[in-house]
């Protein structure tokens, strides 16, 4: 039970890291810069992608919990999906995401990205990226699960417990 609780906390922590990546500090960007980012996000189909990714994160969490033997893990699905759909929305993170993009890309690069996402190849990436991200997340969760004994041992040693 202690291990299952640990895995629940670890899974939720990993989820919070993904969401925290959407937070950034203030920016001196202009309203036009933000509008450019929002156009890019629209071309990337970010709003739909976020919902798909949020649902996929919940599915990955439930699958991981089931594999660890947590009784009734499936009962958590509705509560987790409701929570994720409440906080992991485009409206909640679009400004923060724009700040991240503005931190890492110049205006000219953002314009080039927008142009790319308006091509057939760009639309294909926008369509498939969430599925790729969810599958990669499941792969990562499985790798951690496959090596959970090593992780528990490393954490126990780091905490000075036996």
C-alpha positions as CSV (number, residue, x, y, z in Angstrom):
1,X,0.0,0.0,0.0
2,X,2.9,2.4,0.8
3,X,4.3,1.7,-2.6
4,X,1.0,2.3,-4.3
5,X,0.5,5.6,-2.4
6,X,4.1,6.6,-3.5
7,X,3.3,5.9,-7.1
8,X,0.0,7.9,-6.9
9,X,2.0,10.9,-5.5
10,X,4.8,10.4,-8.1
11,X,2.3,10.3,-11.0
12,X,0.5,13.4,-9.8
13,X,3.8,15.1,-9.3
14,X,4.8,14.3,-12.9
15,X,1.5,15.7,-14.1
16,X,2.1,18.9,-12.2
17,X,5.5,19.3,-13.8
18,X,3.8,19.1,-17.2
19,X,1.4,21.8,-16.2
20,X,4.0,23.9,-14.5
21,X,5.9,24.0,-17.7
22,X,3.1,26.2,-19.0
23,X,3.9,28.9,-16.4
24,X,6.4,31.6,-17.0
25,X,7.5,34.9,-15.5
26,X,6.3,38.3,-16.9
27,X,7.3,39.5,-20.3
28,X,7.7,42.9,-22.0
29,X,6.1,41.6,-25.1
30,X,3.6,43.7,-27.0
31,X,0.0,42.9,-27.6
32,X,0.9,42.2,-31.2
33,X,3.4,39.6,-30.1
34,X,0.7,37.9,-28.0
35,X,-1.7,38.0,-30.9
36,X,0.9,36.4,-33.2
37,X,1.3,33.6,-30.6
38,X,-2.5,33.1,-30.4
39,X,-2.6,32.9,-34.2
40,X,0.1,30.3,-34.1
41,X,-1.7,28.4,-31.3
42,X,-4.9,28.4,-33.5
43,X,-2.9,27.0,-36.4
44,X,-1.5,24.4,-34.1
45,X,-5.0,23.5,-32.9
46,X,-3.7,23.9,-29.4
47,X,-7.1,24.1,-27.7
48,X,-8.2,20.7,-29.0
49,X,-4.7,19.3,-28.4
50,X,-4.7,20.3,-24.8
51,X,-8.0,18.5,-24.1
52,X,-6.7,15.4,-25.8
53,X,-3.4,15.6,-23.9
54,X,-5.2,16.1,-20.6
55,X,-7.4,13.0,-21.2
56,X,-4.3,11.1,-22.2
57,X,-2.5,12.0,-19.1
58,X,-5.4,10.7,-17.0
59,X,-5.5,7.5,-19.0
60,X,-1.7,7.1,-18.4
61,X,-2.1,7.7,-14.7
62,X,-4.9,5.1,-14.4
63,X,-3.0,2.5,-16.4
64,X,0.0,3.0,-14.2
65,X,-2.0,2.7,-11.1
66,X,-3.7,-0.5,-12.3
67,X,-0.3,-2.0,-13.1
68,X,0.9,-1.3,-9.6
69,X,-2.0,-3.1,-8.2
70,X,-3.9,-0.2,-6.7
71,X,-7.3,-1.5,-5.9
72,X,-10.2,0.3,-7.7
73,X,-7.9,2.6,-9.7
74,X,-10.6,2.9,-12.3
75,X,-12.8,4.7,-9.8
76,X,-10.4,7.6,-9.9
77,X,-10.8,8.2,-13.6
78,X,-14.0,10.5,-13.4
79,X,-12.5,12.7,-10.7
80,X,-9.1,13.0,-12.4
81,X,-10.7,13.8,-15.8
82,X,-13.0,16.4,-14.2
83,X,-10.0,18.0,-12.4
84,X,-7.8,18.0,-15.5
85,X,-10.6,19.4,-17.8
86,X,-11.1,22.2,-15.2
87,X,-7.5,23.3,-14.9
88,X,-5.8,22.2,-18.1
89,X,-7.7,24.4,-20.6
90,X,-6.6,26.7,-23.3
91,X,-8.1,29.8,-21.6
92,X,-6.2,29.0,-18.4
93,X,-2.8,28.7,-20.1
94,X,-2.7,30.5,-23.4
95,X,-1.1,33.7,-22.0
96,X,1.5,31.7,-20.1
97,X,2.2,29.6,-23.2
98,X,2.5,32.7,-25.2
99,X,5.1,34.0,-22.7
100,X,7.0,30.8,-23.1
101,X,7.0,31.0,-26.9
102,X,8.0,34.6,-26.7
103,X,10.9,33.7,-24.5
104,X,12.2,31.1,-26.8
105,X,11.3,32.4,-30.3
106,X,11.8,35.7,-32.1
107,X,8.9,37.4,-33.8
108,X,10.3,36.3,-37.2
109,X,10.6,32.7,-36.0
110,X,7.0,32.8,-34.7
111,X,5.9,34.1,-38.1
112,X,7.8,31.3,-39.9
113,X,6.2,28.7,-37.5
114,X,2.8,30.1,-38.2
115,X,3.5,29.8,-42.0
116,X,4.6,26.2,-41.5
117,X,1.6,25.2,-39.5
118,X,-0.6,26.5,-42.3
119,X,1.0,24.0,-44.7
120,X,-0.3,20.4,-45.1
121,X,2.7,19.1,-43.2
122,X,2.2,21.6,-40.4
123,X,-1.5,20.7,-40.2
124,X,-0.5,17.0,-40.0
125,X,1.9,17.7,-37.1
126,X,-0.8,19.7,-35.3
127,X,-3.2,16.9,-35.8
128,X,-0.9,14.1,-34.6
129,X,1.3,15.8,-32.0
130,X,-1.0,15.2,-29.1
131,X,-1.3,11.5,-29.8
132,X,2.5,11.3,-30.1
133,X,2.9,13.1,-26.8
134,X,0.4,10.8,-25.0
135,X,2.1,7.7,-26.4
136,X,5.5,9.1,-25.3
137,X,4.1,9.8,-21.8
138,X,2.8,6.2,-21.6
139,X,6.3,5.0,-22.6
140,X,7.9,7.1,-19.9
141,X,5.4,5.8,-17.3
142,X,6.1,2.3,-18.3
143,X,9.9,2.8,-18.1
144,X,9.5,4.2,-14.5
145,X,7.1,1.3,-13.6
146,X,9.6,-1.3,-15.0
147,X,12.3,0.2,-12.8
148,X,10.1,1.2,-9.8
149,X,12.1,-0.9,-7.4
150,X,15.3,1.0,-8.3
151,X,13.5,4.3,-8.0
152,X,12.0,3.4,-4.6
153,X,15.5,2.3,-3.4
154,X,17.1,5.5,-4.7
155,X,14.5,7.7,-3.0
156,X,14.7,5.7,0.2
157,X,18.5,6.0,0.3
158,X,18.2,9.8,-0.5
159,X,15.8,10.2,2.4
160,X,18.1,8.3,4.8
161,X,15.7,5.4,5.3
162,X,16.2,1.7,5.0
